[in-house]
Amino acid sequence: MLQKARAAFPLTKLRERVFEGAFFSVALIAMAGWVYFITLLLVRLFLWFFG
C-alpha cells in the first residue's frame, strides 16, 4: 500500500503542474486580450481626436 501511494505521488504532482500551467496560460491570454483591446481603443481615440 505504501508503494502504491509513492507511485501515485508523481502523477499528482504532474497533474498539479499541468493545472497550474493551463491556468497561467489562460490568464496570460486574457491579459493579452485586454491589452490589445485597450490599445485599440486608445489608438482610435487618438486618431479621432487628431483626425
N, C-alpha and C positions, 0 to 999 in steps of 0.2 A: 504494500500500500504506500509505503514511503517513496519507493522508486516511481510509482505512478504520479505522485504529486510532484516529484522533481522533474519528471518528463513533461508534465503539463505546464510547469513554470515558464520555460522559454516561449511556449506558444502564447501564454497570457501576456508576457512582456511584449512579444511581437504584435499581438492584437492591440495592445495599448498604444504602441508606437505608430501603428498604421492608422488608428483612430485619431491620434494627435496630428499626424501628418495630413490627413484628409481635412480635419477641421481647420488647420493652419492654411492649407491651400485654398479652401473655400473663403476664409476670411481675407486672404490676400487678393483673391479675385474680386470680392465685394469692395474692398478698399480701392482697388484699381478702377473699378467701375464708377465709384463716387468721385474719384479724382478726375476721371475723364469727363463726367457729367458737369462738374463744377467748372472745369477748364473750358468746356464748350460754352457754358452759359456766360462766363467772363469774356470770352472772345466775341460772342455775339453782342454782348453789351458794349464792348469796346468798339466794334465795327458800327453798331447802331449810333453810338454817341459821336463818333468822328466821321461817320459816313454821310 
